[in-house]
Amino acid sequence: MNATTRKQQPASYEQACSELEQLVQQLESGQMSLDDTLKAYARGSQLLRYCREQLQAVEQQVQILDGAELKPFADERARDDD
């Protein structure tokens, strides 16, 4: 893991999730040096923050589209089936 990779923003939410999953697997393997573990943890924190921000932005857009009221997904599907 180089310095450029650590500071780079993911291209998408999906890419961030994929990289985060890889980091978790590497961390869980126990095969990383202490320094690499610390770097992976820091990168994971950045990715997690990015994912949370993306989800919050989408939630805000949905609230705007739904008139500031989030509706449960299950209710929408049931209404569509009627």
N, CA, C and O atoms as a Maestro MAE file, in Angstrom:
{
 s_m_m2io_version
 :::
 2.0.0
}

f_m_ct {
 s_m_title
 :::
 protein
 m_atom[328] {
  # First column is atom index #
  i_m_mmod_type
  r_m_x_coord
  r_m_y_coord
  r_m_z_coord
  i_m_residue_number
  s_m_chain_name
  s_m_pdb_residue_name
  s_m_pdb_atom_name
  i_m_atomic_number
  :::
  1 25 0.860 -1.166 0.000 1 A "MET " " N  " 7
  2 3 0.000 0.000 0.000 1 A "MET " " CA " 6
  3 2 0.908 1.231 0.000 1 A "MET " " C  " 6
  4 15 1.682 1.429 0.936 1 A "MET " " O  " 8
  5 25 0.816 2.060 -1.046 2 A "ASN " " N  " 7
  6 3 1.681 3.225 -1.111 2 A "ASN " " CA " 6
  7 2 0.940 4.483 -0.686 2 A "ASN " " C  " 6
  8 15 -0.275 4.454 -0.491 2 A "ASN " " O  " 8
  9 25 1.670 5.594 -0.541 3 A "ALA " " N  " 7
  10 3 1.082 6.840 -0.053 3 A "ALA " " CA " 6
  11 2 0.018 7.366 -0.996 3 A "ALA " " C  " 6
  12 15 -0.976 7.935 -0.544 3 A "ALA " " O  " 8
  13 25 0.203 7.191 -2.291 4 A "THR " " N  " 7
  14 3 -0.780 7.672 -3.265 4 A "THR " " CA " 6
  15 2 -2.104 6.948 -3.101 4 A "THR " " C  " 6
  16 15 -3.160 7.579 -3.127 4 A "THR " " O  " 8
  17 25 -2.063 5.648 -2.934 5 A "THR " " N  " 7
  18 3 -3.276 4.851 -2.778 5 A "THR " " CA " 6
  19 2 -4.019 5.255 -1.513 5 A "THR " " C  " 6
  20 15 -5.247 5.349 -1.524 5 A "THR " " O  " 8
  21 25 -3.299 5.494 -0.425 6 A "ARG " " N  " 7
  22 3 -3.930 5.816 0.845 6 A "ARG " " CA " 6
  23 2 -4.706 7.129 0.791 6 A "ARG " " C  " 6
  24 15 -5.753 7.254 1.426 6 A "ARG " " O  " 8
  25 25 -4.207 8.105 0.044 7 A "LYS " " N  " 7
  26 3 -4.829 9.421 0.042 7 A "LYS " " CA " 6
  27 2 -5.849 9.586 -1.076 7 A "LYS " " C  " 6
  28 15 -6.573 10.581 -1.096 7 A "LYS " " O  " 8
  29 25 -5.925 8.661 -1.985 8 A "GLN " " N  " 7
  30 3 -6.792 8.769 -3.146 8 A "GLN " " CA " 6
  31 2 -8.256 8.538 -2.786 8 A "GLN " " C  " 6
  32 15 -8.583 7.603 -2.055 8 A "GLN " " O  " 8
  33 25 -9.142 9.403 -3.309 9 A "GLN " " N  " 7
  34 3 -10.580 9.205 -3.117 9 A "GLN " " CA " 6
  35 2 -11.035 8.068 -4.022 9 A "GLN " " C  " 6
  36 15 -10.570 7.962 -5.157 9 A "GLN " " O  " 8
  37 25 -11.922 7.232 -3.546 10 A "PRO " " N  " 7
  38 3 -12.465 6.173 -4.394 10 A "PRO " " CA " 6
  39 2 -13.283 6.774 -5.532 10 A "PRO " " C  " 6
  40 15 -13.831 7.868 -5.399 10 A "PRO " " O  " 8
  41 25 -13.364 6.067 -6.634 11 A "ALA " " N  " 7
  42 3 -14.133 6.534 -7.783 11 A "ALA " " CA " 6
  43 2 -15.632 6.401 -7.536 11 A "ALA " " C  " 6
  44 15 -16.434 7.116 -8.137 11 A "ALA " " O  " 8
  45 25 -16.005 5.478 -6.642 12 A "SER " " N  " 7
  46 3 -17.422 5.248 -6.381 12 A "SER " " CA " 6
  47 2 -17.599 4.605 -5.012 12 A "SER " " C  " 6
  48 15 -16.646 4.147 -4.383 12 A "SER " " O  " 8
  49 25 -18.849 4.590 -4.579 13 A "TYR " " N  " 7
  50 3 -19.205 3.934 -3.325 13 A "TYR " " CA " 6
  51 2 -18.843 2.455 -3.398 13 A "TYR " " C  " 6
  52 15 -18.298 1.889 -2.451 13 A "TYR " " O  " 8
  53 25 -19.153 1.842 -4.534 14 A "GLU " " N  " 7
  54 3 -18.886 0.413 -4.708 14 A "GLU " " CA " 6
  55 2 -17.390 0.116 -4.635 14 A "GLU " " C  " 6
  56 15 -16.979 -0.884 -4.045 14 A "GLU " " O  " 8
  57 25 -16.580 0.985 -5.234 15 A "GLN " " N  " 7
  58 3 -15.132 0.792 -5.181 15 A "GLN " " CA " 6
  59 2 -14.635 0.922 -3.743 15 A "GLN " " C  " 6
  60 15 -13.774 0.158 -3.308 15 A "GLN " " O  " 8
  61 25 -15.174 1.883 -3.015 16 A "ALA " " N  " 7
  62 3 -14.774 2.075 -1.623 16 A "ALA " " CA " 6
  63 2 -15.126 0.843 -0.786 16 A "ALA " " C  " 6
  64 15 -14.326 0.393 0.034 16 A "ALA " " O  " 8
  65 25 -16.322 0.306 -0.996 17 A "CYS " " N  " 7
  66 3 -16.734 -0.897 -0.258 17 A "CYS " " CA " 6
  67 2 -15.835 -2.077 -0.581 17 A "CYS " " C  " 6
  68 15 -15.449 -2.839 0.306 17 A "CYS " " O  " 8
  69 25 -15.506 -2.222 -1.848 18 A "SER " " N  " 7
  70 3 -14.640 -3.324 -2.270 18 A "SER " " CA " 6
  71 2 -13.256 -3.205 -1.632 18 A "SER " " C  " 6
  72 15 -12.717 -4.183 -1.115 18 A "SER " " O  " 8
  73 25 -12.688 -2.003 -1.671 19 A "GLU " " N  " 7
  74 3 -11.374 -1.797 -1.057 19 A "GLU " " CA " 6
  75 2 -11.438 -2.018 0.447 19 A "GLU " " C  " 6
  76 15 -10.516 -2.578 1.039 19 A "GLU " " O  " 8
  77 25 -12.526 -1.578 1.059 20 A "LEU " " N  " 7
  78 3 -12.697 -1.765 2.498 20 A "LEU " " CA " 6
  79 2 -12.766 -3.251 2.850 20 A "LEU " " C  " 6
  80 15 -12.175 -3.683 3.840 20 A "LEU " " O  " 8
  81 25 -13.474 -4.022 2.052 21 A "GLU " " N  " 7
  82 3 -13.551 -5.474 2.282 21 A "GLU " " CA " 6
  83 2 -12.175 -6.116 2.167 21 A "GLU " " C  " 6
  84 15 -11.829 -6.988 2.964 21 A "GLU " " O  " 8
  85 25 -11.385 -5.691 1.177 22 A "GLN " " N  " 7
  86 3 -10.036 -6.234 1.017 22 A "GLN " " CA " 6
  87 2 -9.164 -5.899 2.224 22 A "GLN " " C  " 6
  88 15 -8.402 -6.735 2.710 22 A "GLN " " O  " 8
  89 25 -9.291 -4.656 2.699 23 A "LEU " " N  " 7
  90 3 -8.508 -4.256 3.868 23 A "LEU " " CA " 6
  91 2 -8.883 -5.079 5.096 23 A "LEU " " C  " 6
  92 15 -8.009 -5.492 5.858 23 A "LEU " " O  " 8
  93 25 -10.160 -5.317 5.287 24 A "VAL " " N  " 7
  94 3 -10.615 -6.112 6.426 24 A "VAL " " CA " 6
  95 2 -10.038 -7.525 6.338 24 A "VAL " " C  " 6
  96 15 -9.580 -8.070 7.342 24 A "VAL " " O  " 8
  97 25 -10.058 -8.114 5.157 25 A "GLN " " N  " 7
  98 3 -9.495 -9.456 4.988 25 A "GLN " " CA " 6
  99 2 -8.011 -9.466 5.323 25 A "GLN " " C  " 6
  100 15 -7.524 -10.383 5.985 25 A "GLN " " O  " 8
  101 25 -7.292 -8.441 4.864 26 A "GLN " " N  " 7
  102 3 -5.859 -8.364 5.146 26 A "GLN " " CA " 6
  103 2 -5.613 -8.197 6.651 26 A "GLN " " C  " 6
  104 15 -4.726 -8.831 7.222 26 A "GLN " " O  " 8
  105 25 -6.407 -7.342 7.270 27 A "LEU " " N  " 7
  106 3 -6.245 -7.125 8.711 27 A "LEU " " CA " 6
  107 2 -6.560 -8.389 9.499 27 A "LEU " " C  " 6
  108 15 -5.860 -8.724 10.454 27 A "LEU " " O  " 8
  109 25 -7.621 -9.091 9.094 28 A "GLU " " N  " 7
  110 3 -8.015 -10.304 9.806 28 A "GLU " " CA " 6
  111 2 -7.028 -11.448 9.609 28 A "GLU " " C  " 6
  112 15 -6.969 -12.366 10.427 28 A "GLU " " O  " 8
  113 25 -6.261 -11.398 8.538 29 A "SER " " N  " 7
  114 3 -5.302 -12.474 8.273 29 A "SER " " CA " 6
  115 2 -4.191 -12.513 9.316 29 A "SER " " C  " 6
  116 15 -3.616 -13.569 9.579 29 A "SER " " O  " 8
  117 25 -3.892 -11.363 9.910 30 A "GLY " " N  " 7
  118 3 -2.828 -11.316 10.909 30 A "GLY " " CA " 6
  119 2 -1.440 -11.398 10.326 30 A "GLY " " C  " 6
  120 15 -0.475 -11.578 11.069 30 A "GLY " " O  " 8
  121 25 -1.307 -11.272 9.025 31 A "GLN " " N  " 7
  122 3 -0.020 -11.411 8.357 31 A "GLN " " CA " 6
  123 2 0.670 -10.080 8.062 31 A "GLN " " C  " 6
  124 15 1.732 -10.061 7.440 31 A "GLN " " O  " 8
  125 25 0.084 -8.977 8.498 32 A "MET " " N  " 7
  126 3 0.640 -7.661 8.208 32 A "MET " " CA " 6
  127 2 1.549 -7.200 9.340 32 A "MET " " C  " 6
  128 15 1.358 -7.553 10.504 32 A "MET " " O  " 8
  129 25 2.547 -6.400 8.963 33 A "SER " " N  " 7
  130 3 3.410 -5.803 9.983 33 A "SER " " CA " 6
  131 2 2.598 -4.762 10.753 33 A "SER " " C  " 6
  132 15 1.524 -4.351 10.313 33 A "SER " " O  " 8
  133 25 3.113 -4.349 11.884 34 A "LEU " " N  " 7
  134 3 2.425 -3.360 12.706 34 A "LEU " " CA " 6
  135 2 2.248 -2.055 11.928 34 A "LEU " " C  " 6
  136 15 1.182 -1.442 11.985 34 A "LEU " " O  " 8
  137 25 3.272 -1.631 11.208 35 A "ASP " " N  " 7
  138 3 3.205 -0.400 10.426 35 A "ASP " " CA " 6
  139 2 2.139 -0.511 9.330 35 A "ASP " " C  " 6
  140 15 1.343 0.409 9.141 35 A "ASP " " O  " 8
  141 25 2.128 -1.633 8.612 36 A "ASP " " N  " 7
  142 3 1.132 -1.834 7.549 36 A "ASP " " CA " 6
  143 2 -0.279 -1.939 8.124 36 A "ASP " " C  " 6
  144 15 -1.241 -1.480 7.510 36 A "ASP " " O  " 8
  145 25 -0.397 -2.542 9.298 37 A "THR " " N  " 7
  146 3 -1.694 -2.644 9.959 37 A "THR " " CA " 6
  147 2 -2.227 -1.256 10.295 37 A "THR " " C  " 6
  148 15 -3.407 -0.967 10.092 37 A "THR " " O  " 8
  149 25 -1.359 -0.412 10.802 38 A "LEU " " N  " 7
  150 3 -1.745 0.952 11.142 38 A "LEU " " CA " 6
  151 2 -2.164 1.726 9.894 38 A "LEU " " C  " 6
  152 15 -3.152 2.459 9.924 38 A "LEU " " O  " 8
  153 25 -1.425 1.571 8.800 39 A "LYS " " N  " 7
  154 3 -1.769 2.241 7.543 39 A "LYS " " CA " 6
  155 2 -3.093 1.718 6.985 39 A "LYS " " C  " 6
  156 15 -3.910 2.491 6.485 39 A "LYS " " O  " 8
  157 25 -3.297 0.416 7.072 40 A "ALA " " N  " 7
  158 3 -4.549 -0.173 6.583 40 A "ALA " " CA " 6
  159 2 -5.730 0.314 7.425 40 A "ALA " " C  " 6
  160 15 -6.803 0.585 6.887 40 A "ALA " " O  " 8
  161 25 -5.539 0.424 8.722 41 A "TYR " " N  " 7
  162 3 -6.602 0.920 9.597 41 A "TYR " " CA " 6
  163 2 -6.946 2.369 9.246 41 A "TYR " " C  " 6
  164 15 -8.119 2.737 9.185 41 A "TYR " " O  " 8
  165 25 -5.925 3.179 9.017 42 A "ALA " " N  " 7
  166 3 -6.152 4.586 8.665 42 A "ALA " " CA " 6
  167 2 -6.892 4.681 7.327 42 A "ALA " " C  " 6
  168 15 -7.823 5.475 7.191 42 A "ALA " " O  " 8
  169 25 -6.485 3.880 6.344 43 A "ARG " " N  " 7
  170 3 -7.161 3.894 5.049 43 A "ARG " " CA " 6
  171 2 -8.602 3.401 5.205 43 A "ARG " " C  " 6
  172 15 -9.516 3.957 4.598 43 A "ARG " " O  " 8
  173 25 -8.801 2.386 5.997 44 A "GLY " " N  " 7
  174 3 -10.147 1.888 6.247 44 A "GLY " " CA " 6
  175 2 -11.032 2.951 6.865 44 A "GLY " " C  " 6
  176 15 -12.210 3.061 6.524 44 A "GLY " " O  " 8
  177 25 -10.472 3.731 7.769 45 A "SER " " N  " 7
  178 3 -11.231 4.826 8.382 45 A "SER " " CA " 6
  179 2 -11.627 5.867 7.343 45 A "SER " " C  " 6
  180 15 -12.746 6.378 7.370 45 A "SER " " O  " 8
  181 25 -10.715 6.181 6.430 46 A "GLN " " N  " 7
  182 3 -11.019 7.124 5.349 46 A "GLN " " CA " 6
  183 2 -12.129 6.586 4.457 46 A "GLN " " C  " 6
  184 15 -13.053 7.312 4.090 46 A "GLN " " O  " 8
  185 25 -12.032 5.315 4.116 47 A "LEU " " N  " 7
  186 3 -13.043 4.704 3.247 47 A "LEU " " CA " 6
  187 2 -14.407 4.650 3.931 47 A "LEU " " C  " 6
  188 15 -15.436 4.902 3.304 47 A "LEU " " O  " 8
  189 25 -14.405 4.326 5.200 48 A "LEU " " N  " 7
  190 3 -15.659 4.271 5.949 48 A "LEU " " CA " 6
  191 2 -16.306 5.652 6.005 48 A "LEU " " C  " 6
  192 15 -17.519 5.778 5.835 48 A "LEU " " O  " 8
  193 25 -15.510 6.676 6.239 49 A "ARG " " N  " 7
  194 3 -16.024 8.046 6.265 49 A "ARG " " CA " 6
  195 2 -16.599 8.420 4.890 49 A "ARG " " C  " 6
  196 15 -17.669 9.025 4.808 49 A "ARG " " O  " 8
  197 25 -15.893 8.063 3.822 50 A "TYR " " N  " 7
  198 3 -16.371 8.323 2.465 50 A "TYR " " CA " 6
  199 2 -17.715 7.630 2.229 50 A "TYR " " C  " 6
  200 15 -18.640 8.244 1.699 50 A "TYR " " O  " 8
  201 25 -17.828 6.371 2.612 51 A "CYS " " N  " 7
  202 3 -19.073 5.617 2.413 51 A "CYS " " CA " 6
  203 2 -20.224 6.237 3.202 51 A "CYS " " C  " 6
  204 15 -21.333 6.370 2.684 51 A "CYS " " O  " 8
  205 25 -19.967 6.608 4.428 52 A "ARG " " N  " 7
  206 3 -21.010 7.242 5.245 52 A "ARG " " CA " 6
  207 2 -21.476 8.554 4.613 52 A "ARG " " C  " 6
  208 15 -22.672 8.844 4.577 52 A "ARG " " O  " 8
  209 25 -20.525 9.342 4.117 53 A "GLU " " N  " 7
  210 3 -20.887 10.608 3.466 53 A "GLU " " CA " 6
  211 2 -21.728 10.370 2.216 53 A "GLU " " C  " 6
  212 15 -22.684 11.100 1.953 53 A "GLU " " O  " 8
  213 25 -21.364 9.342 1.448 54 A "GLN " " N  " 7
  214 3 -22.125 9.032 0.241 54 A "GLN " " CA " 6
  215 2 -23.545 8.598 0.596 54 A "GLN " " C  " 6
  216 15 -24.505 9.020 -0.048 54 A "GLN " " O  " 8
  217 25 -23.674 7.765 1.610 55 A "LEU " " N  " 7
  218 3 -24.998 7.302 2.028 55 A "LEU " " CA " 6
  219 2 -25.846 8.453 2.563 55 A "LEU " " C  " 6
  220 15 -27.045 8.523 2.289 55 A "LEU " " O  " 8
  221 25 -25.231 9.352 3.321 56 A "GLN " " N  " 7
  222 3 -25.966 10.510 3.825 56 A "GLN " " CA " 6
  223 2 -26.435 11.402 2.683 56 A "GLN " " C  " 6
  224 15 -27.550 11.921 2.720 56 A "GLN " " O  " 8
  225 25 -25.592 11.583 1.667 57 A "ALA " " N  " 7
  226 3 -25.972 12.411 0.521 57 A "ALA " " CA " 6
  227 2 -27.151 11.785 -0.222 57 A "ALA " " C  " 6
  228 15 -28.076 12.488 -0.628 57 A "ALA " " O  " 8
  229 25 -27.118 10.480 -0.396 58 A "VAL " " N  " 7
  230 3 -28.216 9.796 -1.073 58 A "VAL " " CA " 6
  231 2 -29.491 9.891 -0.236 58 A "VAL " " C  " 6
  232 15 -30.573 10.124 -0.774 58 A "VAL " " O  " 8
  233 25 -29.364 9.712 1.067 59 A "GLU " " N  " 7
  234 3 -30.538 9.818 1.940 59 A "GLU " " CA " 6
  235 2 -31.165 11.208 1.846 59 A "GLU " " C  " 6
  236 15 -32.390 11.337 1.824 59 A "GLU " " O  " 8
  237 25 -30.339 12.237 1.791 60 A "GLN " " N  " 7
  238 3 -30.861 13.595 1.654 60 A "GLN " " CA " 6
  239 2 -31.597 13.765 0.323 60 A "GLN " " C  " 6
  240 15 -32.644 14.411 0.271 60 A "GLN " " O  " 8
  241 25 -31.060 13.194 -0.736 61 A "GLN " " N  " 7
  242 3 -31.719 13.279 -2.037 61 A "GLN " " CA " 6
  243 2 -33.056 12.556 -2.016 61 A "GLN " " C  " 6
  244 15 -34.035 13.041 -2.584 61 A "GLN " " O  " 8
  245 25 -33.102 11.401 -1.368 62 A "VAL " " N  " 7
  246 3 -34.347 10.641 -1.267 62 A "VAL " " CA " 6
  247 2 -35.366 11.425 -0.458 62 A "VAL " " C  " 6
  248 15 -36.545 11.455 -0.810 62 A "VAL " " O  " 8
  249 25 -34.927 12.057 0.620 63 A "GLN " " N  " 7
  250 3 -35.838 12.860 1.436 63 A "GLN " " CA " 6
  251 2 -36.425 14.008 0.614 63 A "GLN " " C  " 6
  252 15 -37.610 14.319 0.737 63 A "GLN " " O  " 8
  253 25 -35.617 14.623 -0.204 64 A "ILE " " N  " 7
  254 3 -36.104 15.708 -1.059 64 A "ILE " " CA " 6
  255 2 -37.126 15.166 -2.052 64 A "ILE " " C  " 6
  256 15 -38.177 15.771 -2.263 64 A "ILE " " O  " 8
  257 25 -36.817 14.036 -2.654 65 A "LEU " " N  " 7
  258 3 -37.720 13.445 -3.640 65 A "LEU " " CA " 6
  259 2 -39.019 12.953 -3.012 65 A "LEU " " C  " 6
  260 15 -40.070 12.978 -3.652 65 A "LEU " " O  " 8
  261 25 -38.947 12.505 -1.753 66 A "ASP " " N  " 7
  262 3 -40.132 11.989 -1.064 66 A "ASP " " CA " 6
  263 2 -40.778 13.032 -0.164 66 A "ASP " " C  " 6
  264 15 -41.567 12.682 0.714 66 A "ASP " " O  " 8
  265 25 -40.463 14.296 -0.362 67 A "GLY " " N  " 7
  266 3 -41.076 15.340 0.449 67 A "GLY " " CA " 6
  267 2 -40.620 15.315 1.886 67 A "GLY " " C  " 6
  268 15 -41.438 15.499 2.788 67 A "GLY " " O  " 8
  269 25 -39.343 15.095 2.132 68 A "ALA " " N  " 7
  270 3 -38.737 15.105 3.467 68 A "ALA " " CA " 6
  271 2 -39.253 13.989 4.364 68 A "ALA " " C  " 6
  272 15 -39.112 14.066 5.584 68 A "ALA " " O  " 8
  273 25 -39.843 12.959 3.784 69 A "GLU " " N  " 7
  274 3 -40.334 11.836 4.577 69 A "GLU " " CA " 6
  275 2 -39.790 10.541 3.981 69 A "GLU " " C  " 6
  276 15 -40.168 10.152 2.875 69 A "GLU " " O  " 8
  277 25 -38.904 9.877 4.717 70 A "LEU " " N  " 7
  278 3 -38.394 8.596 4.256 70 A "LEU " " CA " 6
  279 2 -39.458 7.530 4.464 70 A "LEU " " C  " 6
  280 15 -40.058 7.427 5.534 70 A "LEU " " O  " 8
  281 25 -39.677 6.752 3.433 71 A "LYS " " N  " 7
  282 3 -40.687 5.701 3.518 71 A "LYS " " CA " 6
  283 2 -39.975 4.347 3.523 71 A "LYS " " C  " 6
  284 15 -39.010 4.158 2.781 71 A "LYS " " O  " 8
  285 25 -40.433 3.413 4.342 72 A "PRO " " N  " 7
  286 3 -39.807 2.086 4.359 72 A "PRO " " CA " 6
  287 2 -39.892 1.425 2.990 72 A "PRO " " C  " 6
  288 15 -40.913 1.515 2.309 72 A "PRO " " O  " 8
  289 25 -38.833 0.773 2.603 73 A "PHE " " N  " 7
  290 3 -38.764 0.112 1.304 73 A "PHE " " CA " 6
  291 2 -39.843 -0.956 1.170 73 A "PHE " " C  " 6
  292 15 -40.444 -1.089 0.104 73 A "PHE " " O  " 8
  293 25 -40.099 -1.711 2.219 74 A "ALA " " N  " 7
  294 3 -41.094 -2.794 2.175 74 A "ALA " " CA " 6
  295 2 -42.479 -2.239 1.832 74 A "ALA " " C  " 6
  296 15 -43.215 -2.857 1.063 74 A "ALA " " O  " 8
  297 25 -42.839 -1.093 2.388 75 A "ASP " " N  " 7
  298 3 -44.140 -0.488 2.106 75 A "ASP " " CA " 6
  299 2 -44.242 -0.091 0.635 75 A "ASP " " C  " 6
  300 15 -45.306 -0.232 0.032 75 A "ASP " " O  " 8
  301 25 -43.163 0.398 0.057 76 A "GLU " " N  " 7
  302 3 -43.160 0.789 -1.348 76 A "GLU " " CA " 6
  303 2 -43.385 -0.427 -2.240 76 A "GLU " " C  " 6
  304 15 -44.132 -0.347 -3.215 76 A "GLU " " O  " 8
  305 25 -42.755 -1.542 -1.921 77 A "ARG " " N  " 7
  306 3 -42.902 -2.758 -2.725 77 A "ARG " " CA " 6
  307 2 -44.325 -3.275 -2.635 77 A "ARG " " C  " 6
  308 15 -44.900 -3.691 -3.641 77 A "ARG " " O  " 8
  309 25 -44.904 -3.252 -1.429 78 A "ALA " " N  " 7
  310 3 -46.277 -3.741 -1.250 78 A "ALA " " CA " 6
  311 2 -47.237 -2.865 -2.038 78 A "ALA " " C  " 6
  312 15 -48.174 -3.377 -2.651 78 A "ALA " " O  " 8
  313 25 -47.025 -1.568 -2.033 79 A "ARG " " N  " 7
  314 3 -47.892 -0.655 -2.759 79 A "ARG " " CA " 6
  315 2 -47.758 -0.871 -4.265 79 A "ARG " " C  " 6
  316 15 -48.744 -0.775 -4.995 79 A "ARG " " O  " 8
  317 25 -46.539 -1.163 -4.732 80 A "ASP " " N  " 7
  318 3 -46.317 -1.411 -6.149 80 A "ASP " " CA " 6
  319 2 -46.977 -2.701 -6.606 80 A "ASP " " C  " 6
  320 15 -47.391 -2.807 -7.761 80 A "ASP " " O  " 8
  321 25 -47.083 -3.692 -5.711 81 A "ASP " " N  " 7
  322 3 -47.685 -4.995 -6.061 81 A "ASP " " CA " 6
  323 2 -49.184 -4.906 -6.186 81 A "ASP " " C  " 6
  324 15 -49.781 -5.761 -6.839 81 A "ASP " " O  " 8
  325 25 -49.833 -3.908 -5.589 82 A "ASP " " N  " 7
  326 3 -51.300 -3.786 -5.608 82 A "ASP " " CA " 6
  327 2 -51.817 -3.426 -6.982 82 A "ASP " " C  " 6
  328 15 -53.025 -3.286 -7.170 82 A "ASP " " O  " 8
  :::
 }
 m_bond[327] {
  # First column is bond index #
  i_m_from
  i_m_to
  i_m_order
  :::
  1 1 2 1
  2 2 3 1
  3 3 4 2
  4 3 5 1
  5 5 6 1
  6 6 7 1
  7 7 8 2
  8 7 9 1
  9 9 10 1
  10 10 11 1
  11 11 12 2
  12 11 13 1
  13 13 14 1
  14 14 15 1
  15 15 16 2
  16 15 17 1
  17 17 18 1
  18 18 19 1
  19 19 20 2
  20 19 21 1
  21 21 22 1
  22 22 23 1
  23 23 24 2
  24 23 25 1
  25 25 26 1
  26 26 27 1
  27 27 28 2
  28 27 29 1
  29 29 30 1
  30 30 31 1
  31 31 32 2
  32 31 33 1
  33 33 34 1
  34 34 35 1
  35 35 36 2
  36 35 37 1
  37 37 38 1
  38 38 39 1
  39 39 40 2
  40 39 41 1
  41 41 42 1
  42 42 43 1
  43 43 44 2
  44 43 45 1
  45 45 46 1
  46 46 47 1
  47 47 48 2
  48 47 49 1
  49 49 50 1
  50 50 51 1
  51 51 52 2
  52 51 53 1
  53 53 54 1
  54 54 55 1
  55 55 56 2
  56 55 57 1
  57 57 58 1
  58 58 59 1
  59 59 60 2
  60 59 61 1
  61 61 62 1
  62 62 63 1
  63 63 64 2
  64 63 65 1
  65 65 66 1
  66 66 67 1
  67 67 68 2
  68 67 69 1
  69 69 70 1
  70 70 71 1
  71 71 72 2
  72 71 73 1
  73 73 74 1
  74 74 75 1
  75 75 76 2
  76 75 77 1
  77 77 78 1
  78 78 79 1
  79 79 80 2
  80 79 81 1
  81 81 82 1
  82 82 83 1
  83 83 84 2
  84 83 85 1
  85 85 86 1
  86 86 87 1
  87 87 88 2
  88 87 89 1
  89 89 90 1
  90 90 91 1
  91 91 92 2
  92 91 93 1
  93 93 94 1
  94 94 95 1
  95 95 96 2
  96 95 97 1
  97 97 98 1
  98 98 99 1
  99 99 100 2
  100 99 101 1
  101 101 102 1
  102 102 103 1
  103 103 104 2
  104 103 105 1
  105 105 106 1
  106 106 107 1
  107 107 108 2
  108 107 109 1
  109 109 110 1
  110 110 111 1
  111 111 112 2
  112 111 113 1
  113 113 114 1
  114 114 115 1
  115 115 116 2
  116 115 117 1
  117 117 118 1
  118 118 119 1
  119 119 120 2
  120 119 121 1
  121 121 122 1
  122 122 123 1
  123 123 124 2
  124 123 125 1
  125 125 126 1
  126 126 127 1
  127 127 128 2
  128 127 129 1
  129 129 130 1
  130 130 131 1
  131 131 132 2
  132 131 133 1
  133 133 134 1
  134 134 135 1
  135 135 136 2
  136 135 137 1
  137 137 138 1
  138 138 139 1
  139 139 140 2
  140 139 141 1
  141 141 142 1
  142 142 143 1
  143 143 144 2
  144 143 145 1
  145 145 146 1
  146 146 147 1
  147 147 148 2
  148 147 149 1
  149 149 150 1
  150 150 151 1
  151 151 152 2
  152 151 153 1
  153 153 154 1
  154 154 155 1
  155 155 156 2
  156 155 157 1
  157 157 158 1
  158 158 159 1
  159 159 160 2
  160 159 161 1
  161 161 162 1
  162 162 163 1
  163 163 164 2
  164 163 165 1
  165 165 166 1
  166 166 167 1
  167 167 168 2
  168 167 169 1
  169 169 170 1
  170 170 171 1
  171 171 172 2
  172 171 173 1
  173 173 174 1
  174 174 175 1
  175 175 176 2
  176 175 177 1
  177 177 178 1
  178 178 179 1
  179 179 180 2
  180 179 181 1
  181 181 182 1
  182 182 183 1
  183 183 184 2
  184 183 185 1
  185 185 186 1
  186 186 187 1
  187 187 188 2
  188 187 189 1
  189 189 190 1
  190 190 191 1
  191 191 192 2
  192 191 193 1
  193 193 194 1
  194 194 195 1
  195 195 196 2
  196 195 197 1
  197 197 198 1
  198 198 199 1
  199 199 200 2
  200 199 201 1
  201 201 202 1
  202 202 203 1
  203 203 204 2
  204 203 205 1
  205 205 206 1
  206 206 207 1
  207 207 208 2
  208 207 209 1
  209 209 210 1
  210 210 211 1
  211 211 212 2
  212 211 213 1
  213 213 214 1
  214 214 215 1
  215 215 216 2
  216 215 217 1
  217 217 218 1
  218 218 219 1
  219 219 220 2
  220 219 221 1
  221 221 222 1
  222 222 223 1
  223 223 224 2
  224 223 225 1
  225 225 226 1
  226 226 227 1
  227 227 228 2
  228 227 229 1
  229 229 230 1
  230 230 231 1
  231 231 232 2
  232 231 233 1
  233 233 234 1
  234 234 235 1
  235 235 236 2
  236 235 237 1
  237 237 238 1
  238 238 239 1
  239 239 240 2
  240 239 241 1
  241 241 242 1
  242 242 243 1
  243 243 244 2
  244 243 245 1
  245 245 246 1
  246 246 247 1
  247 247 248 2
  248 247 249 1
  249 249 250 1
  250 250 251 1
  251 251 252 2
  252 251 253 1
  253 253 254 1
  254 254 255 1
  255 255 256 2
  256 255 257 1
  257 257 258 1
  258 258 259 1
  259 259 260 2
  260 259 261 1
  261 261 262 1
  262 262 263 1
  263 263 264 2
  264 263 265 1
  265 265 266 1
  266 266 267 1
  267 267 268 2
  268 267 269 1
  269 269 270 1
  270 270 271 1
  271 271 272 2
  272 271 273 1
  273 273 274 1
  274 274 275 1
  275 275 276 2
  276 275 277 1
  277 277 278 1
  278 278 279 1
  279 279 280 2
  280 279 281 1
  281 281 282 1
  282 282 283 1
  283 283 284 2
  284 283 285 1
  285 285 286 1
  286 286 287 1
  287 287 288 2
  288 287 289 1
  289 289 290 1
  290 290 291 1
  291 291 292 2
  292 291 293 1
  293 293 294 1
  294 294 295 1
  295 295 296 2
  296 295 297 1
  297 297 298 1
  298 298 299 1
  299 299 300 2
  300 299 301 1
  301 301 302 1
  302 302 303 1
  303 303 304 2
  304 303 305 1
  305 305 306 1
  306 306 307 1
  307 307 308 2
  308 307 309 1
  309 309 310 1
  310 310 311 1
  311 311 312 2
  312 311 313 1
  313 313 314 1
  314 314 315 1
  315 315 316 2
  316 315 317 1
  317 317 318 1
  318 318 319 1
  319 319 320 2
  320 319 321 1
  321 321 322 1
  322 322 323 1
  323 323 324 2
  324 323 325 1
  325 325 326 1
  326 326 327 1
  327 327 328 2
  :::
 }
}
